[in-house]
Amino acid sequence: MRLYSFWRSSSTYRVRIVLHWKGVPFEYVPVNLLRGEQHAPEYRAKNPLGTVPALEVEDAQPPLLLAQSAAIAEYLEERFPTPPLFPRTPAARAQVRMLAEQVVSGIQPLQNTAVLKHVREALGQDDQAWATHWISAGLAALETLAARSAGRFLVGDDFSWADCCLVPQLANARRYHLDLSAYPLLSRVEQACLALDAVQRAAPDAQPDAQPRR
């Protein structure tokens, strides 16, 4: 498998966690979003969206290219079911998907690089204020929703896809200097996640294309 990744991309961070959690070997292919490498014709030929992550599965029949983190996670769960990232019961699986989508659909798209560039350059608005508004609102909702299902992790005591989404989003929140003390449950779950080897190996600073923090 080949993962097209940018070290600081939270969407790709989720997928790296899944791959390491399941012990799936993969080739890391860096795509520098700040240099516009996602727009190169050869990459667009693979992924017309010009985004990361993209997972190339050469041993699939026919060869497969998946370009959305949730689709990649579901594929890896079905192909490599152990250790699982989704609970056994329909209700618990639905809770995992709901909390994950709160991040994947409700927060991250509003503060990704392309959106912030449009807010700043095309609209002439404060992209930082935009990002912090939507991250804060989304995390507040996630804190409330998670209170209904959390144990050690977001849904019970087992690590799940929802937790894979939480960790990168809180890392992004820190980039915008948000005060995370307003989200004690999320912060507690994050600490449990950060103790896991898979999460540590997937961290942005551990990637081969990582750049020094400014």
N, C-alpha and C positions, 0 to 999 in steps of 0.2 A: 504494500500500500504506500501511497505517496500523498503527503499532506502539504498543500500549499498554504503557507502561514505567514503572518506578520507577528513578531514577538509581542507587540503591544495590543493587538486585536483581541477584544474580549470574546468575540464570537469564536475565534480560533482557540483561545484559551480554554473554552468549554470543551471543545473537541479533543484537545490535547489531554485534558483530564480524563475523558472517557477512554481514550486509547491507552493511557498508562494504567488506568483502573483495571481494564480488561487484559492488560499485558499483551497488547497487539503490537508487534513490531511495525515500524513505519519509517519511511524516508522523509526527512524534513526538508522542504523546499521553500526558502524564504522569498516573499514577495513584498518589496518595500513600498508600502502605500504612500509614504511621504514623497518618494521620488516618482510616483506615478507608474510603477512597474505593472500594476494591475490593468493598465490600459494598453499594454504592449499587444500587438496583433497576435502573437503566438499564445499569450495567456488568454486573450479574449476568445480565441478559437476553442480553447478548452472550456472556459466559463464566460459566456456572453455578458453576464452581469458585471464582470470586472470586480469581483469582491473576493474576500477570503472569509471563511475557509473554503477550500475545495479538496475533496478526497478522491483520488484516482485509485480505482481498484482494478488492477490489471488481470487478476486471476478470476474475475467474474466473467460469466458468459451471457451476453457479450461484455467486453470491458465497460466499466461503469465510472461515471464522474458525478459525484454528488456535491452540491454547492450551497446547502443550507445546514446550519448546525443541528437543528432539530431532526431533519431527515437523516443526517449522518449518525446522530446518536441512536435513532430508532433502528437504522440498518445494523449498526454495530451490536445493539442489544439483541436483535434477532439472530444475527450470525454467530455472536459470541455471548451466549446467555449467562455464562458464569465468569466472574461474579455479577449478579444482576444490578441494574440501575433503576428498575421499576418494580414496585411491590407486586405481590401475588393477587390481591383482591382488586376488582374493578374500581371500587371507591377510592382506594389508596392510590392506584395508578392515575386516576383522574385528578386527584389532589396534586400529585407530582407534576402532571402536565399543566395544571392551572397555575401553579406557582412558577414553573419554568417559563410559561408564556407571559406571565406578568413582567419578566425581565426581557425575554427574547422579542416580544412584540410590543410591550407597553413602555419600556424604558430605553433599552439600548438603541433602537433605530432613531430615536429622537436626539441622540447625542453622539452619533457616529461622525466620522471625519467628513464625509461628503455633505451631510446635513449642516454641520457647523460651518463649513466653508461657504455654503450657500447663504446661510443666515448672515455671516460676516461680510462676504464680498458682494453678493447679489442684492441683499436686502439692506445692507449697511447697519445691521443691528449688533447688539452685544451678544456674541455667541456663548460667552462664559455664563452670562446671566440666563440665557436660554437653557443651557445644559443643566445648570444647578437647579433651575425650577423643575424640570421634568424628572431629574434623578430624585430630588427630594420628594416630590409627589408620589413617584412610583415606589420608592422605598417605604414611605409611610403606609401605603396600601399593602405592600408585601408584608410588613411587620404585623399588621392587623390580621391578614389572611393566614399567615403562618402560625399565629397563636392558636388557631383551631386544630392544628395537626402536629405541631412540633414535639419532638422528644429530644434526643441528642442532636438530631438533624432536622431538616425542615418538615419531613413527614416521618414521624416515629423515630426509631433508633437506628435505622439503616440508611446509609449513604445512598443518594439517588441523583437522578438527572437534575432535579430541582437544585440540589446543592452545587452541582457542576456549573449551574447558571449564576448562583448567588455569589460565589467567590470572585469571579471576574468583575461582576458589577460593583461590588464593594471596593475592589481595587480601582476601578474607574472613578468611583465617588471620591476616593482619596486624591486622585489627580486633580479634582476640582475643589479640593480643600473643604469638603463637606464635613460637618461635625456628626460623626456616626454614633455619638452617645444618645441620640434621639431614637436609635434603633437597637435596644439592648438584646432583644431576642436574636435578631439577625447577626449581631456581633458575636454573641455566644456560639451560635451555630458555625459561624465562620471559623472561630478558633478550633472547633472540633475538626473541621475540614482541613485546616492548615496543618494539622498534626499527621495527616495521611501522606504516605510516600508518593502516591500518584499525583496528589495536588502539588506537592513540593516540586516534583519533576516537571510538571506542566507550567510552573510559574514563569512569567515573562522574563525575569532576569536570568533564568536558567537556560534560555534558548540561544542557539548559536548566532542569531542575528541581533541579539539584545544590544542596545546602545546605552551609554552612561546616562544616569538620571540627571536632569537639570534642576 
